[in-house]
Amino acid sequence: MTQCPMNNADDGTAVEFANYVEVLRHRARCNPDLQIYTFLEHGDGAERTITCAELDERAHRTAAALSERVSPGERVLLLYPPGIDYIVGLFSCMYAGVIAVPAYPIEPAQVERTLPRLLGIINDCHARAILTTAAAREQAMRFLSGSRSIAQLPWIATDELGDSVTSRPVSAPTPDNTLPVYLQYTSGSTGAPKGVMVSHQNLLHNSVLIKSRFEHSAASRGVIWLPPYHDMGLIGGILQPLYAGFPVVLMSHIDFLKHPLRWLRTISRFRATTSGGPNFAYEMLASMRITDADFEKLDLSSWDVAFTGAEPVRAKTLRAFAQRFAPCGFRSEAFYPCYGLAEHTLFVTGGEKSRAPVLATIGSGADYTAADGNGEAMRDETKTVVGCGHTADSSRLLVVDPQTCEPCADGQVGELWAQGPSVAMGYWGKRRLSQQTFRARLKGSTGSFLRTGDYGYRIGAEFFITGRLKDMMVIRGANHYPQDIEATIEEIDTDIFRPGGCAVFALEASVAPRVVVVREVRARYIKLIAQQGDEGALMSSPSADEIFGRLRRAVSQRHGIAVSDIVLAPPATVPKTTSGKTQRHLCRSLFVEGSLLTVTRWSADELAVGGRAVKNESVEIGECSPV
C-alpha cells in the first residue's frame, strides 16, 4: 500500500494537518494494518496490539458513548493504568470534541499522596465525566466513595463498550482550535499541579520538531516506558509514533522501576531505534548488578536515538552507561540530550541526531561565565556539563535576567524565556498566573514570552540547563543548585546508596539557611547501618558516623557549604513525580512535618522539626521510622 506523504519541514510552518483528529484518520486510511501500538503486560509478558484502523474504530465508538453524556468543550478525566485503553480514551475525547484530562490512577500503597492530587485535578478542571476501565473504576470507587459529587459523575468503562454502540457519532464536531485538546497537569515538582492547556496547533508544531530532530521515518521503531500522563510519555511516546507513522512498544513505568533491565531487553527484542528517559534511568542501569548471561542476550546496536531529558543530564552518567553497554552494541553517539517542559508542549531544544553530545567545562560555582570561545571557565574548580542542543528556526529561547527582564550575555546564567508556536495556551482557570507565566515582556523585544522557571545559559547556539529557579538555594549570598550538590553526594559509597535516591533542600533559619540532605540506602544495608557497632555487622561496612562524615566533607570541599542535617532513608522514600523528577519541596515538607521515613540521621545541633527537638545523634529504629 502506498503511504501518504508527510511534511518533513523543521520549522513547522507548513504542517498539512489542521488537528490531531486528521492525523489519526490519515493513518487509518493510509496505514490501516500498521500495528501502531503494542503494550507489554507486566513489562515483558503478553502483548496487546492495536492497528491504526482498529484505533480509529474504537475511538469513534467510545466517542459516541461519550457524546451522549457530555458536550463539546467539557472536561473528561482519563483515569487509566498505562495501556491500549488509555490511548483509545485519549483519541475518543478528540473525536467527541471534549477536553481530555490525563490523570494518574490512585495507588493503594500511596493513597495519601495520590488521592488528594486526583481530587484536586477533578475539582480544578470541573470534570463532567470519567473514562476508565472496569477494573480501574472498581479500585478508584473504594477511595472516592466518600466524595459523592465525584462518585456520581458518569463513569464510562471503555473496555465494556460492545458492538451495540454505534461505530460513528451522529455528528462528529469539528475540533475547536480555540479550546485545548487536553489539560496536561504539571508534575508538581515545585508546587501544586496546574493544568497546562495544550492545543492541536501546539501538538502539531511540536510533533514536526521531534520528527525532524530525531529523523523519524516509517523505518523507525520505538520503545517507551515513560508514564502516558506525563508530557514526554504522552507526546513523545504515543503521539509522535502516530504522527511519523512507525510502531512503538509500550510498557508501564512501574514495571520498568521494578526491573529496569526490562527496558533494555525490550529494545533488544524489538530492534528499537528510539527510546529514552530521564538521567536517573540510565544511572540505574549503569550501576545495577547484571549477570554475564543477561549481558550476552542484549543487542543494542539498533538504538540510534537515546534521548535524555526531564531532569539535569549528567556527563558522568552518560559515560558510565556508554562504557558499560558498549559490548552490547550501544554507541555513545546515540545519546540525545534535550530540554523541554509541558508549558512548551514538550520539546524545546535538541541537537542533530548524528552529533555526539556537546560537553563544556565550566566553573563549579553558580555563576557560570565562559572566558573564551571554547567555553572554558577561568576557575580553579571545574566540572563537565552536557549541552541540550538548540532551538528550531520557528522558536526562540533566550536567557534573561529575571530581575531586569533583559537578555543575558553569552555564558551568563539566567532564566530561560521561550517564544513560538509550541508555547501552550496558559493554565486552566488561572488567568493571573497565566499572564505572569505565558505573557512576559522582554525589554527591547516584541511579542510575549513563556517564563519557564528554569535557569540556564547559552554558549553560541548551545543551551545548558542548570536547574529550577524555585529549587535554587541562596547561601551566604551565593547561588547553589541542589542537583549539583546531589551529584556530588551520589559519588560517595555507591555500593551502599541507591542511585537517584537523593534530595537536597534548605530550611530558613535565624542566621543562615540550614542545608538538609536526604539519602536513600540500599535495602540490604538498612540493618547494617542500624546495627552499627553490633558484632553481627560487617567489619568492612562503614558506620553511619563515617558515612555522615564523608557526606559533610564532600559537600564542604566541593561547594563550600556546611550541611546541617543528614537523613539516611529506606528505598523509595524520596518523593518523585511520575517522570522521575525529585520533588524537593514535598520532601522538605515531609521532613518538617516529621513524617519522613528514616533509618538513622545526624543533626549539627538542636533543630525544631515537627514540634520537637532533634539532637546530634542517630535515631533508634526497628525497620524504619518517621523522623
C-alpha positions as CSV (number, residue, x, y, z in Angstrom):
1,M,0.0,0.0,0.0
2,T,1.4,3.4,-0.9
3,Q,1.9,5.7,2.1
4,C,0.5,9.2,2.0
5,P,3.3,11.9,2.1
6,M,4.2,13.6,5.3
7,N,5.7,17.1,5.8
8,N,9.4,17.0,6.7
9,A,9.8,20.7,7.5
10,D,11.8,21.5,10.6
11,D,10.2,24.9,11.3
12,G,6.6,23.6,11.5
13,T,5.2,26.4,9.2
14,A,3.7,24.1,6.6
15,V,2.0,21.3,8.5
16,E,-0.6,19.6,6.4
17,F,-2.9,18.7,9.2
18,A,-5.4,21.0,10.9
19,N,-5.6,18.9,14.1
20,Y,-4.7,15.5,15.5
21,V,-8.1,14.1,14.6
22,E,-6.9,14.4,11.0
23,V,-3.6,12.6,11.9
24,L,-5.4,9.5,13.1
25,R,-7.8,9.5,10.2
26,H,-4.9,9.8,7.8
27,R,-3.1,6.8,9.4
28,A,-6.3,4.8,9.4
29,R,-6.8,5.5,5.8
30,C,-3.1,5.1,4.6
31,N,-1.7,2.6,7.1
32,P,-4.8,0.7,8.3
33,D,-2.9,-2.5,9.2
34,L,0.1,-0.9,10.9
35,Q,0.3,-2.3,14.4
36,I,1.0,1.2,15.7
37,Y,0.9,0.4,19.5
38,T,2.0,-2.8,21.3
39,F,1.6,-2.9,25.1
40,L,3.6,-5.4,27.1
41,E,1.7,-6.6,30.2
42,H,3.9,-6.7,33.3
43,G,6.8,-5.3,31.2
44,D,7.7,-8.5,29.4
45,G,4.5,-10.6,29.4
46,A,1.6,-10.9,27.0
47,E,1.4,-8.4,24.1
48,R,-1.7,-6.3,23.4
49,T,-1.7,-4.6,20.0
50,I,-3.9,-2.3,18.0
51,T,-3.7,-1.2,14.4
52,C,-4.4,2.3,13.1
53,A,-7.7,1.2,11.7
54,E,-8.7,-0.5,15.0
55,L,-7.8,2.6,17.0
56,D,-9.9,4.8,14.7
57,E,-12.8,2.4,15.0
58,R,-12.6,2.1,18.8
59,A,-12.1,5.9,19.2
60,H,-15.3,6.5,17.2
61,R,-17.3,4.0,19.2
62,T,-16.2,5.4,22.5
63,A,-16.7,9.0,21.3
64,A,-20.3,8.0,20.5
65,A,-20.9,6.8,24.1
66,L,-19.1,9.9,25.4
67,S,-21.2,12.3,23.3
68,E,-24.4,11.0,24.9
69,R,-23.2,12.2,28.3
70,V,-21.1,15.3,27.8
71,S,-21.0,18.3,25.4
72,P,-18.1,19.5,23.3
73,G,-15.7,21.7,25.3
74,E,-16.4,19.9,28.6
75,R,-13.6,18.2,30.6
76,V,-13.4,14.4,30.7
77,L,-10.9,12.7,33.1
78,L,-8.8,9.8,31.7
79,L,-8.3,7.5,34.7
80,Y,-6.5,4.5,33.3
81,P,-3.4,2.4,34.0
82,P,-0.9,2.6,31.2
83,G,-2.1,0.6,28.2
84,I,-4.1,0.5,25.0
85,D,-7.4,1.5,26.7
86,Y,-5.8,4.8,27.7
87,I,-4.8,5.6,24.1
88,V,-8.4,4.8,22.9
89,G,-9.8,7.1,25.6
90,L,-7.5,9.9,24.6
91,F,-8.5,9.8,20.9
92,S,-12.2,9.3,21.7
93,C,-12.1,12.7,23.6
94,M,-10.6,14.3,20.4
95,Y,-13.3,12.7,18.3
96,A,-16.0,13.9,20.6
97,G,-14.6,17.4,20.9
98,V,-14.2,17.3,24.7
99,I,-11.1,18.3,26.6
100,A,-9.2,15.2,27.9
101,V,-7.6,15.4,31.3
102,P,-5.0,12.6,31.8
103,A,-4.7,11.7,35.4
104,Y,-2.5,9.3,37.4
105,P,-4.6,6.5,38.9
106,I,-4.9,6.1,42.7
107,E,-2.1,4.0,44.0
108,P,-3.4,1.9,47.0
109,A,0.1,1.8,48.5
110,Q,0.4,5.6,48.3
111,V,-3.2,6.7,48.6
112,E,-2.4,9.5,51.0
113,R,-0.3,11.2,48.3
114,T,-2.1,10.2,45.0
115,L,-5.8,10.7,46.2
116,P,-5.5,14.4,47.2
117,R,-3.8,15.1,43.9
118,L,-6.5,13.4,41.9
119,L,-9.3,15.1,43.8
120,G,-7.5,18.4,43.3
121,I,-7.4,17.9,39.5
122,I,-11.0,16.9,39.3
123,N,-12.1,19.9,41.2
124,D,-9.8,22.3,39.4
125,C,-11.0,21.3,35.9
126,H,-14.6,20.7,36.8
127,A,-14.7,17.3,35.1
128,R,-18.0,16.2,33.7
129,A,-17.3,12.5,33.2
130,I,-14.6,9.9,33.8
131,L,-13.3,7.5,31.1
132,T,-11.6,4.4,32.6
133,T,-11.6,0.6,32.6
134,A,-13.9,-1.6,34.7
135,A,-11.0,-2.7,37.0
136,A,-9.7,0.8,37.5
137,R,-13.2,2.1,38.2
138,E,-13.7,-0.6,40.9
139,Q,-10.4,0.3,42.5
140,A,-11.0,4.0,42.4
141,M,-14.5,3.8,43.8
142,R,-13.1,2.3,47.0
143,F,-11.4,5.6,47.7
144,L,-13.8,8.0,46.1
145,S,-17.0,6.7,47.6
146,G,-16.7,9.4,50.3
147,S,-16.9,12.2,47.7
148,R,-20.5,11.9,46.4
149,S,-20.1,14.6,43.8
150,I,-17.3,12.7,42.1
151,A,-18.6,9.2,42.6
152,Q,-21.9,10.3,40.9
153,L,-20.1,11.5,37.8
154,P,-20.7,9.4,34.7
155,W,-18.1,6.7,34.6
156,I,-17.6,5.1,31.2
157,A,-15.5,1.9,31.1
158,T,-14.2,1.7,27.6
159,D,-13.4,-2.0,27.8
160,E,-17.1,-2.7,28.5
161,L,-18.4,-1.0,25.4
162,G,-19.7,-3.6,23.0
163,D,-20.6,-3.6,19.3
164,S,-24.1,-2.5,20.2
165,V,-22.8,1.1,20.5
166,T,-22.9,2.8,17.1
167,S,-19.5,2.9,15.5
168,R,-19.9,6.5,14.4
169,P,-21.1,9.6,16.3
170,V,-24.2,11.0,14.7
171,S,-22.5,14.4,14.2
172,A,-18.8,14.4,15.0
173,P,-17.9,18.1,15.9
174,T,-15.1,19.9,14.1
175,P,-12.2,20.4,16.6
176,D,-12.4,23.9,18.0
177,N,-8.9,25.4,17.8
178,T,-9.8,28.0,20.5
179,L,-10.1,25.2,23.0
180,P,-7.3,22.9,24.3
181,V,-7.1,19.3,23.3
182,Y,-6.2,18.3,26.8
183,L,-5.0,19.6,30.1
184,Q,-1.5,18.5,31.0
185,Y,-1.3,18.8,34.7
186,T,2.2,19.6,35.8
187,S,4.1,17.1,37.9
188,G,4.1,19.3,40.9
189,S,7.9,19.1,41.5
190,T,7.9,22.7,42.8
191,G,4.4,23.3,43.8
192,A,0.7,22.5,43.3
193,P,-0.2,20.9,40.0
194,K,-1.5,23.3,37.3
195,G,-3.4,22.3,34.1
196,V,-1.4,23.4,31.1
197,M,-3.8,24.0,28.1
198,V,-2.3,22.3,25.0
199,S,-3.9,22.9,21.6
200,H,-3.9,21.0,18.4
201,Q,-1.6,23.5,16.9
202,N,0.8,23.2,19.8
203,L,0.9,19.4,19.3
204,L,1.3,19.5,15.5
205,H,4.2,22.0,15.7
206,N,6.0,20.1,18.4
207,S,5.4,16.8,16.6
208,V,7.1,18.2,13.5
209,L,10.1,19.4,15.5
210,I,10.6,16.0,17.2
211,K,10.2,14.1,13.9
212,S,12.7,16.3,12.2
213,R,15.3,16.4,15.0
214,F,15.0,12.6,15.7
215,E,14.9,11.9,12.0
216,H,11.9,9.6,12.4
217,S,10.5,7.7,9.5
218,A,8.4,4.7,8.8
219,A,11.5,2.6,9.4
220,S,11.8,3.9,13.0
221,R,10.9,1.7,15.9
222,G,10.1,2.9,19.4
223,V,10.2,1.5,23.0
224,I,8.7,3.7,25.7
225,W,8.2,3.1,29.4
226,L,7.5,6.7,30.4
227,P,4.1,7.4,32.0
228,P,1.4,8.4,29.5
229,Y,0.1,11.1,31.9
230,H,3.4,13.0,31.5
231,D,4.2,15.2,28.5
232,M,7.3,13.1,27.5
233,G,5.4,9.8,27.6
234,L,2.2,11.2,26.0
235,I,3.7,13.3,23.2
236,G,7.0,11.5,22.6
237,G,5.8,8.0,23.3
238,I,2.2,8.0,21.9
239,L,1.5,10.9,19.6
240,Q,4.9,11.1,17.9
241,P,4.9,7.5,16.5
242,L,1.4,8.1,15.1
243,Y,2.4,11.3,13.5
244,A,5.6,9.9,12.0
245,G,4.0,6.5,11.1
246,F,6.1,4.0,13.0
247,P,5.3,1.3,15.6
248,V,6.0,1.7,19.2
249,V,6.2,-0.8,22.1
250,L,4.9,0.5,25.4
251,M,5.3,-0.8,29.0
252,S,4.3,0.6,32.4
253,H,6.8,2.8,34.2
254,I,6.0,0.7,37.3
255,D,7.2,-2.5,35.6
256,F,10.4,-0.6,34.5
257,L,11.1,0.6,38.0
258,K,10.6,-2.9,39.4
259,H,13.1,-4.4,37.0
260,P,15.0,-1.7,34.9
261,L,16.7,-4.3,32.7
262,R,13.3,-5.0,31.1
263,W,13.8,-1.7,29.2
264,L,17.0,-2.8,27.5
265,R,15.7,-6.3,26.9
266,T,12.6,-4.8,25.1
267,I,14.9,-2.5,23.0
268,S,17.0,-5.6,22.0
269,R,13.9,-7.8,21.3
270,F,12.1,-5.3,19.1
271,R,15.1,-3.7,17.5
272,A,14.1,-0.3,18.7
273,T,15.7,2.8,17.1
274,T,14.3,5.4,19.5
275,S,13.9,5.2,23.3
276,G,14.9,7.2,26.3
277,G,14.1,8.7,29.7
278,P,15.4,10.9,32.4
279,N,19.0,10.7,33.6
280,F,18.1,8.5,36.6
281,A,17.0,5.7,34.3
282,Y,20.5,5.5,32.6
283,E,22.1,5.8,36.0
284,M,20.2,2.9,37.5
285,L,21.2,0.6,34.7
286,A,24.8,1.8,34.7
287,S,25.2,0.9,38.4
288,M,22.9,-2.2,38.9
289,R,24.1,-5.7,39.0
290,I,23.7,-7.6,35.7
291,T,24.8,-11.2,35.1
292,D,27.1,-12.2,32.2
293,A,24.2,-14.2,30.8
294,D,21.9,-11.1,30.7
295,F,24.7,-9.1,29.0
296,E,25.1,-11.7,26.3
297,K,21.4,-11.6,25.4
298,L,21.4,-7.8,24.8
299,D,21.9,-6.3,21.4
300,L,21.5,-2.5,21.5
301,S,23.1,-1.9,18.1
302,S,19.7,-0.7,16.6
303,W,19.3,2.1,19.2
304,D,20.4,5.3,17.5
305,V,18.3,7.9,19.5
306,A,18.7,7.5,23.2
307,F,17.1,10.7,24.3
308,T,17.5,12.0,27.8
309,G,15.7,14.9,29.5
310,A,13.2,15.9,32.2
311,E,16.0,16.4,34.7
312,P,19.6,17.6,34.5
313,V,21.7,15.4,32.2
314,R,25.0,14.3,33.8
315,A,28.1,13.7,31.8
316,K,29.3,11.1,34.3
317,T,26.1,9.1,33.8
318,L,26.4,9.1,30.0
319,R,30.0,7.9,30.2
320,A,29.2,5.2,32.7
321,F,26.2,3.9,30.7
322,A,28.1,4.0,27.3
323,Q,31.1,2.2,28.7
324,R,29.1,-0.5,30.4
325,F,26.9,-1.3,27.4
326,A,29.3,-0.8,24.6
327,P,29.9,-4.6,24.4
328,C,26.1,-4.9,23.7
329,G,26.4,-2.6,20.7
330,F,25.4,0.7,22.3
331,R,27.1,3.7,20.8
332,S,27.7,6.9,22.8
333,E,26.8,9.0,19.7
334,A,23.2,7.7,20.2
335,F,22.7,9.9,23.3
336,Y,20.4,12.8,22.6
337,P,20.2,15.3,25.4
338,C,17.3,17.6,25.1
339,Y,15.3,20.1,27.1
340,G,11.5,20.6,27.3
341,L,8.6,21.3,29.5
342,A,4.8,20.9,29.5
343,E,4.3,24.7,29.1
344,H,6.1,24.4,25.7
345,T,4.1,21.3,24.8
346,L,7.2,19.2,25.2
347,F,10.3,19.7,23.0
348,V,12.3,23.0,23.3
349,T,15.9,22.3,22.4
350,G,17.9,19.4,20.9
351,G,20.8,18.8,18.5
352,E,21.2,16.9,15.4
353,K,20.8,13.1,15.6
354,S,24.2,12.3,14.1
355,R,26.0,14.7,16.5
356,A,27.6,13.4,19.7
357,P,26.5,15.3,22.9
358,V,28.2,18.7,23.4
359,L,30.3,18.9,26.6
360,A,31.6,22.0,28.2
361,T,34.0,22.5,31.1
362,I,32.8,25.2,33.5
363,G,33.3,26.5,37.0
364,S,31.6,24.6,39.7
365,G,30.1,27.8,41.2
366,A,26.7,29.1,40.4
367,D,27.6,32.0,38.1
368,Y,29.0,30.3,35.0
369,T,30.8,32.6,32.6
370,A,32.6,31.4,29.5
371,A,36.0,33.2,29.4
372,D,37.0,32.2,25.8
373,G,35.5,30.8,22.6
374,N,35.8,27.2,23.7
375,G,33.6,27.7,26.7
376,E,36.4,27.2,29.2
377,A,35.8,28.9,32.5
378,M,38.7,30.7,34.3
379,R,38.2,28.9,37.6
380,D,40.2,26.6,39.8
381,E,37.4,24.1,40.3
382,T,35.6,22.9,37.2
383,K,33.1,20.4,36.1
384,T,31.8,18.9,32.8
385,V,28.3,19.8,31.8
386,V,26.1,18.5,28.9
387,G,24.5,20.7,26.3
388,C,20.9,20.3,25.5
389,G,21.0,21.5,21.9
390,H,19.4,24.5,20.2
391,T,16.0,25.7,19.1
392,A,14.4,25.4,15.7
393,D,14.1,28.4,13.4
394,S,10.4,28.8,14.3
395,S,11.1,29.1,18.0
396,R,13.1,31.4,20.2
397,L,14.8,30.6,23.5
398,L,16.5,33.5,25.4
399,V,18.5,33.7,28.6
400,V,17.0,36.5,30.6
401,D,17.9,38.3,33.8
402,P,14.7,37.7,35.8
403,Q,15.1,40.9,37.8
404,T,15.7,43.4,34.9
405,C,13.9,41.4,32.1
406,E,16.9,42.0,29.9
407,P,18.8,39.4,27.8
408,C,21.9,37.9,29.5
409,A,25.3,37.9,27.9
410,D,26.7,34.7,26.3
411,G,27.7,32.3,29.1
412,Q,25.8,34.2,31.8
413,V,23.2,32.3,33.9
414,G,19.6,33.5,33.7
415,E,16.0,32.3,33.4
416,L,15.0,30.7,30.1
417,W,12.3,32.5,28.2
418,A,10.6,30.8,25.2
419,Q,8.5,32.0,22.2
420,G,6.9,30.2,19.3
421,P,4.0,28.0,18.1
422,S,4.7,25.3,20.7
423,V,4.1,27.6,23.7
424,A,0.9,26.4,25.3
425,M,-2.3,28.4,25.8
426,G,-1.9,29.0,29.5
427,Y,-3.1,27.4,32.8
428,W,-6.7,26.3,33.0
429,G,-8.7,28.6,35.2
430,K,-5.7,30.7,36.4
431,R,-5.8,33.9,34.4
432,R,-3.4,35.9,36.6
433,L,-0.8,33.1,36.8
434,S,-1.1,32.6,33.0
435,Q,-0.5,36.3,32.4
436,Q,2.6,36.2,34.6
437,T,4.0,32.9,33.1
438,F,2.9,33.0,29.4
439,R,2.7,36.7,28.7
440,A,6.1,38.0,29.9
441,R,7.5,41.1,28.2
442,L,11.2,41.4,27.3
443,K,12.8,44.8,27.1
444,G,13.6,45.7,23.5
445,S,11.7,42.8,22.0
446,T,8.2,42.3,20.5
447,G,5.7,39.7,21.4
448,S,5.2,37.8,24.7
449,F,7.3,35.1,26.2
450,L,6.9,32.0,28.3
451,R,8.9,32.2,31.5
452,T,10.0,28.6,32.0
453,G,11.2,28.9,35.6
454,D,14.3,27.1,34.6
455,Y,17.8,28.5,34.8
456,G,20.5,28.0,32.2
457,Y,23.0,29.7,30.0
458,R,24.0,29.7,26.3
459,I,27.4,29.3,24.7
460,G,27.0,30.1,21.0
461,A,23.8,28.2,19.9
462,E,24.1,25.6,22.6
463,F,21.9,25.8,25.7
464,F,23.0,24.4,29.1
465,I,20.4,23.8,31.8
466,T,21.4,24.5,35.4
467,G,18.2,23.9,37.4
468,R,14.8,25.2,38.6
469,L,14.6,28.7,39.8
470,K,12.4,27.7,42.7
471,D,14.8,25.0,43.8
472,M,17.9,27.3,43.9
473,M,19.3,27.9,47.3
474,V,21.0,31.2,48.3
475,I,23.6,30.6,51.0
476,R,25.8,33.5,52.2
477,G,25.0,35.4,49.0
478,A,25.9,32.6,46.6
479,N,23.5,30.7,44.4
480,H,23.6,26.9,44.7
481,Y,21.6,24.3,42.7
482,P,20.5,21.3,44.7
483,Q,21.1,18.9,41.8
484,D,24.8,19.9,41.8
485,I,25.1,19.0,45.4
486,E,23.2,15.8,44.9
487,A,25.5,14.8,42.1
488,T,28.5,15.2,44.5
489,I,26.7,13.1,47.1
490,E,25.9,10.4,44.7
491,E,29.6,9.8,44.1
492,I,30.0,8.6,47.7
493,D,29.6,5.0,48.8
494,T,27.7,3.9,45.7
495,D,27.5,0.3,46.9
496,I,25.5,1.5,49.9
497,F,23.3,4.2,48.4
498,R,20.6,3.9,45.8
499,P,21.3,5.8,42.5
500,G,18.9,8.7,42.1
501,G,17.7,8.5,45.7
502,C,18.9,11.8,47.0
503,A,17.3,15.2,47.8
504,V,18.9,18.4,49.0
505,F,17.0,21.4,50.2
506,A,17.3,24.4,52.5
507,L,15.4,25.4,55.6
508,E,15.1,29.0,56.7
509,A,16.8,29.8,60.0
510,S,17.5,32.9,62.0
511,V,21.2,33.3,60.9
512,A,21.6,31.3,57.7
513,P,19.7,28.7,55.8
514,R,20.1,25.1,57.0
515,V,21.1,22.6,54.3
516,V,19.4,19.2,54.6
517,V,20.4,16.0,52.8
518,V,18.1,13.0,52.4
519,R,19.8,9.9,51.0
520,E,18.3,6.5,50.3
521,V,20.3,3.4,51.3
522,R,20.0,0.1,49.5
523,A,17.7,-2.3,51.3
524,R,20.5,-4.8,52.1
525,Y,22.3,-2.2,54.1
526,I,19.5,-0.9,56.3
527,K,20.1,-3.4,59.1
528,L,23.9,-3.0,58.9
529,I,23.7,0.8,59.3
530,A,21.0,0.5,62.0
531,Q,23.1,-2.2,63.9
532,Q,26.4,-0.3,63.7
533,G,28.7,-1.5,66.4
534,D,27.0,-4.8,66.8
535,E,29.0,-8.0,66.4
536,G,26.8,-9.1,63.6
537,A,27.6,-6.1,61.4
538,L,30.2,-6.5,58.7
539,M,33.6,-5.1,59.8
540,S,34.2,-3.8,56.3
541,S,31.0,-1.7,56.2
542,P,31.4,1.9,57.2
543,S,29.4,3.1,60.3
544,A,26.7,5.7,60.0
545,D,29.0,8.2,61.6
546,E,31.7,7.5,58.9
547,I,29.1,8.0,56.2
548,F,27.9,11.2,57.7
549,G,31.4,12.5,57.8
550,R,32.1,11.6,54.2
551,L,29.0,13.4,53.0
552,R,29.7,16.5,55.0
553,R,33.3,16.7,53.9
554,A,32.5,16.2,50.2
555,V,29.8,18.9,50.2
556,S,32.1,21.3,52.1
557,Q,35.1,20.8,49.9
558,R,33.3,20.8,46.6
559,H,30.6,23.5,47.3
560,G,31.8,25.4,50.4
561,I,28.6,24.5,52.2
562,A,28.1,23.2,55.7
563,V,25.4,20.5,55.9
564,S,23.2,20.9,58.9
565,D,21.1,17.7,58.7
566,I,21.5,14.3,57.1
567,V,18.8,11.7,56.9
568,L,19.6,8.1,55.7
569,A,16.3,6.8,54.4
570,P,14.8,3.5,53.2
571,P,14.4,2.9,49.4
572,A,11.7,4.9,47.7
573,T,11.5,7.4,50.4
574,V,12.5,10.5,48.4
575,P,9.2,11.6,46.6
576,K,9.4,11.6,42.8
577,T,7.0,12.7,40.1
578,T,5.7,10.1,37.6
579,S,8.5,11.1,35.2
580,G,11.2,10.6,37.9
581,K,11.8,14.2,38.9
582,T,12.8,14.7,42.6
583,Q,10.1,16.5,44.5
584,R,12.3,18.5,46.8
585,H,9.6,20.8,48.1
586,L,7.4,17.8,49.1
587,C,10.5,16.1,50.6
588,R,11.1,19.3,52.6
589,S,7.5,19.4,53.8
590,L,7.7,15.7,54.9
591,F,10.9,16.5,56.8
592,V,9.5,19.5,58.6
593,E,6.3,17.6,59.4
594,G,8.3,14.7,60.9
595,S,6.7,12.2,58.6
596,L,9.8,11.3,56.5
597,L,10.9,7.7,57.0
598,T,14.4,7.3,58.2
599,V,17.0,4.6,59.0
600,T,19.2,7.0,61.0
601,R,20.0,10.7,61.0
602,W,22.5,13.3,62.0
603,S,22.0,16.9,63.0
604,A,24.6,19.6,63.6
605,D,22.7,20.9,66.7
606,E,19.2,21.1,68.1
607,L,16.6,21.8,65.4
608,A,12.8,22.0,65.9
609,V,11.3,19.5,63.5
610,G,7.6,18.7,63.6
611,G,7.3,20.4,67.1
612,R,10.2,18.5,68.8
613,A,13.9,19.0,69.1
614,V,16.3,16.6,67.4
615,K,19.8,16.4,68.7
616,N,23.1,15.4,67.2
617,E,22.6,11.7,67.4
618,S,21.3,8.7,65.4
619,V,17.7,7.7,65.8
620,E,17.0,4.3,67.3
621,I,14.9,2.2,64.9
622,G,13.4,-1.2,64.2
623,E,12.9,-1.5,60.5
624,C,12.4,2.2,59.7
625,S,10.5,5.1,61.4
626,P,9.4,8.6,60.8
627,V,11.8,11.4,61.6
